[in-house]
Amino acid sequence: MKGVRFYEEFSNKRRGKSEGKVLAVDIEWFYGESGYLHEAIGALFFHPNSAVGGTSVSPEYLRDSCKRISEAKARQIHPNLFEWLNES
């Protein structure tokens, strides 16, 4: 997908403990009340392959708790995300 990057969320990034969720992050950023943010689509609940909705995410969260992954891997980890993206 053009203009979107995918990030796998980790509960413990150093140990590689995945939460089974993926963020679809717009490559453009904006300046919000808490600093620079990216618009994103992410999980609504704290379980793998959760339902998704619109959100924003900071570059710090992406750096500390996420790892950039390919679209193919994102499709395997979080199919509900792509159902939502395909409907939009």
TISEVEX-207370 format. One line per field, with one value per atom (N, C-alpha, C, O, CB): residue number from 1; x, y, z; residue in three letters. Coordinates in steps of 0.05 Angstrom, whole numbers, plus 32768, in hexadecimal, padded with zeros to 4 digits. Glycine has a CB too. Layout:
BEGIN
resi [NUM_...] .
u [X_...] .
v [Y_...] .
w [Z_...] .
resn [ALA_...] .
REM end
This chain:
BEGIN
resi [1_1_1_1_1_2_2_2_2_2_3_3_3_3_3_4_4_4_4_4_5_5_5_5_5_6_6_6_6_6_7_7_7_7_7_8_8_8_8_8_9_9_9_9_9_10_10_10_10_10_11_11_11_11_11_12_12_12_12_12_13_13_13_13_13_14_14_14_14_14_15_15_15_15_15_16_16_16_16_16_17_17_17_17_17_18_18_18_18_18_19_19_19_19_19_20_20_20_20_20_21_21_21_21_21_22_22_22_22_22_23_23_23_23_23_24_24_24_24_24_25_25_25_25_25_26_26_26_26_26_27_27_27_27_27_28_28_28_28_28_29_29_29_29_29_30_30_30_30_30_31_31_31_31_31_32_32_32_32_32_33_33_33_33_33_34_34_34_34_34_35_35_35_35_35_36_36_36_36_36_37_37_37_37_37_38_38_38_38_38_39_39_39_39_39_40_40_40_40_40_41_41_41_41_41_42_42_42_42_42_43_43_43_43_43_44_44_44_44_44_45_45_45_45_45_46_46_46_46_46_47_47_47_47_47_48_48_48_48_48_49_49_49_49_49_50_50_50_50_50_51_51_51_51_51_52_52_52_52_52_53_53_53_53_53_54_54_54_54_54_55_55_55_55_55_56_56_56_56_56_57_57_57_57_57_58_58_58_58_58_59_59_59_59_59_60_60_60_60_60_61_61_61_61_61_62_62_62_62_62_63_63_63_63_63_64_64_64_64_64_65_65_65_65_65_66_66_66_66_66_67_67_67_67_67_68_68_68_68_68_69_69_69_69_69_70_70_70_70_70_71_71_71_71_71_72_72_72_72_72_73_73_73_73_73_74_74_74_74_74_75_75_75_75_75_76_76_76_76_76_77_77_77_77_77_78_78_78_78_78_79_79_79_79_79_80_80_80_80_80_81_81_81_81_81_82_82_82_82_82_83_83_83_83_83_84_84_84_84_84_85_85_85_85_85_86_86_86_86_86_87_87_87_87_87_88_88_88_88_88] .
u [8011_8000_8012_8025_7FED_800B_801B_8015_7FFE_8017_802A_8026_8020_801A_8011_8022_801C_8034_803F_8002_803B_804F_8042_8030_8068_804C_8040_8054_806B_8038_8049_805A_804C_8035_805E_805C_8052_8056_806B_8062_8042_8043_804E_8047_8028_805F_806B_8066_8066_8089_8060_805E_8079_807D_804C_808D_80A8_80B9_80BF_80B0_80C1_80CF_80EA_80F2_80D3_80F9_8113_8111_8123_8120_80FD_80F9_80EA_80E6_80EB_80E0_80D1_80B5_80AB_80E0_80A9_808F_8079_8072_808B_806F_805B_8040_8039_8059_8030_8015_8001_7FEA_800D_800B_7FF9_7FE8_7FD2_7FE7_7FF3_7FE4_7FF7_800F_7FD8_7FEC_7FFC_7FEF_7FD7_7FFD_8000_7FF8_7FFD_8013_8006_7FEA_7FED_7FF1_7FDE_7FD5_8009_8010_8014_8022_8029_8006_800A_8026_802F_7FF4_8034_8050_8051_8066_805E_803C_803B_8036_8029_8025_8040_803C_802F_802F_8057_8025_801A_8023_802B_7FFB_8020_8028_800F_7FFE_8038_800D_7FF6_7FFE_8014_7FEA_7FEC_7FF1_8009_8017_7FD8_800D_8023_803B_804C_8019_803D_8054_804D_8036_806A_8061_805D_804F_8055_8078_803B_802B_8026_8028_8010_8020_8018_7FFB_7FF4_802B_7FEB_7FD1_7FD5_7FE7_7FBF_7FC5_7FC8_7FAE_7F9A_7FDC_7FAE_7F98_7FA4_7FB8_7F8C_7F97_7FA2_7F8C_7F75_7FB3_7F95_7F83_7F74_7F7E_7F93_7F5A_7F49_7F4B_7F46_7F2C_7F53_7F53_7F6E_7F7F_7F3D_7F73_7F8D_7F90_7F9A_7F93_7F86_7F8A_7F92_7F8D_7F70_7F9F_7FA9_7F92_7F7C_7FB7_7F98_7F85_7F6C_7F56_7F7F_7F6E_7F58_7F4A_7F55_7F61_7F31_7F24_7F35_7F44_7F06_7F32_7F43_7F33_7F1B_7F56_7F41_7F35_7F4B_7F62_7F23_7F43_7F56_7F62_7F55_7F48_7F7C_7F8A_7FA1_7FA5_7F94_7FB1_7FCA_7FE0_7FDA_7FC8_7FF8_800E_8027_802C_8014_8036_804F_8066_8067_8054_807A_8092_80A0_80AD_80A5_809E_80AB_809E_80AD_80A8_8084_8077_807F_8085_8058_8081_8089_80A6_80AC_8088_80B7_80D3_80D6_80E5_80E4_80C7_80CA_80BA_80C3_80C1_80A3_8091_808B_807C_8078_8095_808D_80A6_80BB_807A_80A1_80B5_80A8_8093_80C2_80B5_80AA_80AC_80C0_80BA_8096_8094_8089_807F_8082_808A_8080_8061_8055_808C_8055_8038_8030_801B_802E_8040_8039_8039_8027_804E_804C_804D_8036_8029_8068_8030_8019_7FFF_7FEE_8018_7FFB_7FE3_7FE0_7FCA_7FE3_7FF6_7FF6_7FEF_7FE0_8010_7FFA_7FF7_7FDB_7FCF_800C_7FD1_7FB9_7FA6_7FA3_7FC1_7F99_7F86_7F6F_7F66_7F7A_7F66_7F50_7F57_7F46_7F47_7F70_7F7A_7F76_7F6D_7F98_7F7C_7F79_7F5C_7F56_7F89_7F4B_7F2E_7F25_7F16_7F1E_7F2D_7F25_7F31_7F24_7F2E_7F4B_7F58_7F4C_7F4A_7F76_7F44_7F38_7F1C_7F13_7F37_7F0E_7EF3_7EF4_7EE1_7EE4_7F09_7F0B_7F13_7F15_7F1F] .
v [7FE8_8000_8019_801B_8000_802B_8043_8057_805C_804F_8063_8078_806D_807D_808A_8052_8046_8034_8026_8036_8036_8024_8013_801B_8033_7FFA_7FE7_7FE2_7FDD_7FCD_7FE2_7FDD_7FC8_7FCA_7FF8_7FB4_7FA0_7FAB_7FB5_7F85_7FA7_7FB1_7F9B_7F83_7FBA_7FA2_7F8F_7F98_7FAF_7F8E_7F84_7F8A_7F8B_7F99_7F74_7F7C_7F7E_7F7B_7F66_7F67_7F92_7F93_7F85_7F77_7FB0_7F88_7F7B_7F5D_7F50_7F84_7F52_7F35_7F2A_7F12_7F2C_7F3D_7F35_7F2A_7F19_7F21_7F33_7F2A_7F3B_7F50_7F2B_7F30_7F3E_7F3E_7F2B_7F32_7F53_7F54_7F4A_7F47_7F71_7F43_7F39_7F4E_7F49_7F23_7F67_7F7E_7F8E_7F8D_7F90_7F9C_7FAC_7FC7_7FCA_7F9E_7FDC_7FF7_7FFD_7FF7_800C_8009_8013_8031_803F_800C_803B_8057_8067_805F_8058_807E_8090_809C_80A3_80A7_809E_80A8_80C6_80CF_80A2_80D4_80F1_80F4_80E4_80FF_810A_810F_812B_813B_810E_8130_814A_8151_813F_814A_816A_8173_8176_8187_818E_8166_8167_8172_817D_814B_8171_817C_816F_817C_8179_8155_8147_8144_8133_812C_8153_8152_8146_8146_8142_813C_8131_8116_8105_812D_8112_80FA_80F1_8100_80FF_80D7_80CB_80C2_80B7_80B4_80C6_80BA_809C_8094_80C6_808B_806F_8060_806C_8064_8047_8034_801F_8013_8028_801B_8008_7FF9_7FFE_8016_7FE5_7FD4_7FE4_7FF6_7FBE_7FDC_7FE8_7FDA_7FE6_7FE8_7FC0_7FB0_7FA4_7FA5_7F9A_7F98_7F8D_7F70_7F61_7F93_7F67_7F4B_7F49_7F5B_7F3A_7F33_7F30_7F32_7F29_7F15_7F3D_7F40_7F4E_7F47_7F25_7F62_7F71_7F81_7F86_7F84_7F8A_7F9D_7FB7_7FBB_7FA3_7FC7_7FDF_7FF8_7FF8_7FDB_800E_8029_803E_8037_8030_8056_806C_8075_8075_8083_807D_8086_8098_809D_806E_80A1_80AE_80A2_8096_80CE_80A3_8096_80A8_80B5_807A_80A8_80B9_80A9_8091_80C2_80B8_80AA_809C_8087_80BF_80A6_8099_807E_806B_80AB_807C_8062_804E_8037_8065_8057_8045_803B_8024_8053_804D_8045_8033_801F_805F_8038_8029_800F_7FFC_803A_800D_7FF6_7FE7_7FD4_7FFF_7FF0_7FE4_7FDF_7FE9_7FF7_7FCE_7FC8_7FC9_7FBE_7FAB_7FD7_7FD9_7FBE_7FB0_7FEE_7FB6_7F9D_7FA0_7FB6_7F89_7F8B_7F8C_7F8A_7F81_7F76_7F92_7F90_7F72_7F6B_7F9D_7F61_7F44_7F39_7F29_7F35_7F40_7F36_7F42_7F35_7F3D_7F5C_7F69_7F5B_7F58_7F87_7F53_7F44_7F2A_7F22_7F3F_7F1D_7F03_7F08_7EF9_7EF5_7F1D_7F22_7F2D_7F25_7F35_7F40_7F4F_7F51_7F67_7F6C_7F3B_7F3C_7F50_7F5B_7F20_7F54_7F68_7F84_7F93_7F68_7F8B_7FA5_7FA8_7FBD_7FA9_7F94_7F95_7F94_7F9F_7F7F_7F87_7F88_7FA4_7FAE_7F75_7FB3_7FCE_7FE0_7FF1_7FD8_7FDC_7FEC_7FE8_7FFB_7FE6_7FD0_7FCA_7FD5_7FDB_7FAC_7FD8_7FE4_8002_800E_7FDD_800F_802C_8037_804F_8035] .
w [8000_8000_8000_800F_8019_7FEF_7FEC_8002_8008_7FD1_800E_8023_803E_8050_801B_8042_805C_8064_8053_805B_807D_8088_809E_80AB_8094_80A0_80B3_80CA_80C5_80A5_80E3_80FA_810C_8113_810A_8113_8126_8142_8149_8122_8153_816F_8181_817E_8179_8194_81A6_81C3_81CA_81A2_81D4_81F1_81FD_8211_81FF_81F2_81FA_81E1_81D7_820F_81D6_81BC_81BE_81AB_81B3_81D4_81D6_81D5_81CA_81F0_81E1_81E2_81CA_81C6_81FB_81B9_81A1_81A7_8198_8192_81BD_81C5_81B7_81C0_81E4_81A1_8190_819E_81AC_8175_8199_81A3_818E_8194_81AA_8176_8161_8155_814B_816D_8156_814A_8139_813D_8161_8125_8112_8110_8111_80F6_810E_8109_80EC_80E1_811B_80DE_80C3_80C6_80CE_80B0_80C0_80C7_80AD_809B_80D8_80AC_8095_8097_80AD_8095_8081_8082_8088_8091_8068_8083_8089_80A7_80B3_8079_80B3_80CF_80D2_80BF_80DF_80EA_80F1_810D_811C_80EE_8114_812E_813F_813A_812D_8154_8166_8181_8184_816A_8194_81AF_81BD_81CC_81C0_81B7_81C5_81B2_81B8_81CE_819D_818C_8171_8168_8198_8163_8148_814A_815B_813A_8139_8138_811B_8109_8146_8119_80FF_8102_8116_80F7_80ED_80EC_80E7_80D8_80D6_80F4_80F1_80F4_80FD_8106_80ED_80F2_8104_80FE_80D7_811B_812E_813D_813A_8142_814D_815C_8171_817E_816A_8175_8189_81A4_81B9_8180_81A4_81BC_81C0_81AE_81BB_81D7_81DF_81D9_81EA_81FC_81C2_81BB_819D_818E_81C0_8196_817A_8166_816B_8177_814F_8139_8141_8138_812D_8152_815C_8146_8131_8173_814B_813A_813A_814D_8144_8125_8122_811F_8119_810A_8122_811F_811B_811E_8137_8116_8112_812C_8141_8105_812B_8142_8139_8121_8153_814B_8145_8156_816B_814A_814C_815A_8158_8144_814E_816E_816F_8164_8165_818B_8159_8150_8167_8162_8143_817F_8196_819C_81A2_81AF_819A_819E_8189_818F_819E_8170_815A_815F_815B_813F_8168_816D_8185_8184_8172_819B_81B3_81B4_81C1_81CA_81A7_81AA_8190_8191_81B7_817A_8160_814F_8153_8152_813B_8127_810C_8107_812C_80F9_80DE_80D1_80D2_80CE_80C3_80B6_8099_8093_80C6_808A_806E_806F_8082_805D_8059_8056_8057_8063_803C_804B_804A_8067_806D_8039_8077_8093_80A3_80B3_80A0_809E_80AB_80A5_80B7_80A3_808C_8085_8094_809A_8067_8099_80A8_80C5_80D1_80A6_80D1_80EE_80F5_8109_80F7_80E4_80EB_80D4_80C8_80F5_80CC_80B5_80B8_80A4_80B1_80D1_80D5_80CC_80C3_80F2_80CF_80C6_80A8_809F_80CD_8099_807C_8072_805D_806E_8081_807B_807D_806C_808E_8092_8095_807F_8074_80B1_8079_8065_8049_803A_8064_8043_8029_8027_8010_8025_803D_803D_8039_802F_8056_8043_8042_8027_8024_8057] .
resn [MET_MET_MET_MET_MET_LYS_LYS_LYS_LYS_LYS_GLY_GLY_GLY_GLY_GLY_VAL_VAL_VAL_VAL_VAL_ARG_ARG_ARG_ARG_ARG_PHE_PHE_PHE_PHE_PHE_TYR_TYR_TYR_TYR_TYR_GLU_GLU_GLU_GLU_GLU_GLU_GLU_GLU_GLU_GLU_PHE_PHE_PHE_PHE_PHE_SER_SER_SER_SER_SER_ASN_ASN_ASN_ASN_ASN_LYS_LYS_LYS_LYS_LYS_ARG_ARG_ARG_ARG_ARG_ARG_ARG_ARG_ARG_ARG_GLY_GLY_GLY_GLY_GLY_LYS_LYS_LYS_LYS_LYS_SER_SER_SER_SER_SER_GLU_GLU_GLU_GLU_GLU_GLY_GLY_GLY_GLY_GLY_LYS_LYS_LYS_LYS_LYS_VAL_VAL_VAL_VAL_VAL_LEU_LEU_LEU_LEU_LEU_ALA_ALA_ALA_ALA_ALA_VAL_VAL_VAL_VAL_VAL_ASP_ASP_ASP_ASP_ASP_ILE_ILE_ILE_ILE_ILE_GLU_GLU_GLU_GLU_GLU_TRP_TRP_TRP_TRP_TRP_PHE_PHE_PHE_PHE_PHE_TYR_TYR_TYR_TYR_TYR_GLY_GLY_GLY_GLY_GLY_GLU_GLU_GLU_GLU_GLU_SER_SER_SER_SER_SER_GLY_GLY_GLY_GLY_GLY_TYR_TYR_TYR_TYR_TYR_LEU_LEU_LEU_LEU_LEU_HIS_HIS_HIS_HIS_HIS_GLU_GLU_GLU_GLU_GLU_ALA_ALA_ALA_ALA_ALA_ILE_ILE_ILE_ILE_ILE_GLY_GLY_GLY_GLY_GLY_ALA_ALA_ALA_ALA_ALA_LEU_LEU_LEU_LEU_LEU_PHE_PHE_PHE_PHE_PHE_PHE_PHE_PHE_PHE_PHE_HIS_HIS_HIS_HIS_HIS_PRO_PRO_PRO_PRO_PRO_ASN_ASN_ASN_ASN_ASN_SER_SER_SER_SER_SER_ALA_ALA_ALA_ALA_ALA_VAL_VAL_VAL_VAL_VAL_GLY_GLY_GLY_GLY_GLY_GLY_GLY_GLY_GLY_GLY_THR_THR_THR_THR_THR_SER_SER_SER_SER_SER_VAL_VAL_VAL_VAL_VAL_SER_SER_SER_SER_SER_PRO_PRO_PRO_PRO_PRO_GLU_GLU_GLU_GLU_GLU_TYR_TYR_TYR_TYR_TYR_LEU_LEU_LEU_LEU_LEU_ARG_ARG_ARG_ARG_ARG_ASP_ASP_ASP_ASP_ASP_SER_SER_SER_SER_SER_CYS_CYS_CYS_CYS_CYS_LYS_LYS_LYS_LYS_LYS_ARG_ARG_ARG_ARG_ARG_ILE_ILE_ILE_ILE_ILE_SER_SER_SER_SER_SER_GLU_GLU_GLU_GLU_GLU_ALA_ALA_ALA_ALA_ALA_LYS_LYS_LYS_LYS_LYS_ALA_ALA_ALA_ALA_ALA_ARG_ARG_ARG_ARG_ARG_GLN_GLN_GLN_GLN_GLN_ILE_ILE_ILE_ILE_ILE_HIS_HIS_HIS_HIS_HIS_PRO_PRO_PRO_PRO_PRO_ASN_ASN_ASN_ASN_ASN_LEU_LEU_LEU_LEU_LEU_PHE_PHE_PHE_PHE_PHE_GLU_GLU_GLU_GLU_GLU_TRP_TRP_TRP_TRP_TRP_LEU_LEU_LEU_LEU_LEU_ASN_ASN_ASN_ASN_ASN_GLU_GLU_GLU_GLU_GLU_SER_SER_SER_SER_SER] .
REM end
